[in-house]
Amino acid sequence: MKMMQKLMLPCKAATGLMEKKHSGELSLLEKIQLHFHTKMCEACRRYEEQSKLIERWFKSREKAPVSPELEQPSEELEERILQRLDTQH
């Protein structure tokens, strides 16, 4: 009975482990707990899928080139934006 209690996680704990999995390594017990929970909980399976998609999107954005305009000091960029707005009116 105690073994089942250790394996049974509430959803909040399971989603916390999913996020921990993205940023670090889970212990063997945590991997087992998460696996056991996601096999039984459809909502957490969906959350994990969505979390993986978001993580992949963020990683792809890290590799994307930054526009040279965004690397300028903010005052200079603000001035260029204001000038363009003035010429459009």
C-alpha positions in Angstrom: 0.0 0.0 0.0 2.8 2.5 0.9 4.5 1.7 -2.5 1.3 2.8 -4.3 1.1 6.0 -2.3 4.7 6.8 -3.3 3.8 6.2 -7.0 0.5 8.1 -6.9 1.2 11.8 -7.5 -1.4 14.6 -7.6 -1.6 16.4 -11.0 0.2 19.5 -9.6 3.2 17.4 -8.6 3.2 15.6 -11.9 3.3 18.8 -13.9 6.0 20.1 -11.7 8.1 17.0 -12.6 7.4 17.6 -16.2 8.8 21.1 -16.0 11.8 19.8 -14.0 12.4 17.3 -16.7 12.9 20.1 -19.2 15.4 21.9 -17.1 17.3 19.0 -15.5 17.4 15.4 -14.7 14.8 13.5 -12.8 15.7 10.8 -10.3 14.7 7.3 -11.0 11.8 7.5 -8.5 10.6 10.7 -10.1 10.7 9.1 -13.6 8.7 6.2 -12.4 6.2 8.4 -10.6 5.7 10.6 -13.7 5.4 7.6 -16.0 2.8 6.0 -13.7 0.8 9.2 -13.4 0.8 10.0 -17.1 -0.4 6.5 -17.9 -3.4 7.1 -15.8 -4.1 10.8 -16.3 -5.2 12.0 -19.8 -5.1 15.7 -18.8 -1.5 15.4 -17.7 -0.6 13.5 -20.9 -2.0 16.4 -22.9 -0.2 18.9 -20.7 3.1 17.1 -21.3 2.5 17.1 -25.0 1.8 20.8 -25.0 4.7 21.5 -22.7 7.1 19.7 -25.2 5.7 21.8 -28.1 6.3 25.0 -26.2 9.8 23.9 -25.2 10.7 23.1 -28.8 9.3 26.4 -29.9 11.5 28.3 -27.4 14.6 26.4 -28.4 13.9 27.1 -32.1 13.6 30.8 -31.2 17.0 30.8 -29.4 18.6 29.7 -32.7 16.8 32.3 -34.8 18.8 35.3 -35.9 18.1 38.6 -34.1 17.2 41.6 -36.3 20.0 44.2 -36.3 17.4 46.8 -35.5 16.6 45.1 -32.2 20.2 45.2 -31.2 20.3 49.1 -31.3 20.0 51.1 -28.1 16.3 51.6 -27.2 16.4 55.4 -27.6 17.8 55.2 -31.1 15.2 52.6 -32.0 12.4 54.7 -30.5 13.5 57.7 -32.5 13.5 55.7 -35.8 10.0 54.4 -35.0 8.7 57.9 -34.3 10.3 59.2 -37.5 8.6 56.5 -39.5 5.3 57.3 -37.9 5.7 61.0 -38.7 6.4 60.3 -42.4 3.3 58.0 -42.7 0.9 60.8 -41.7 
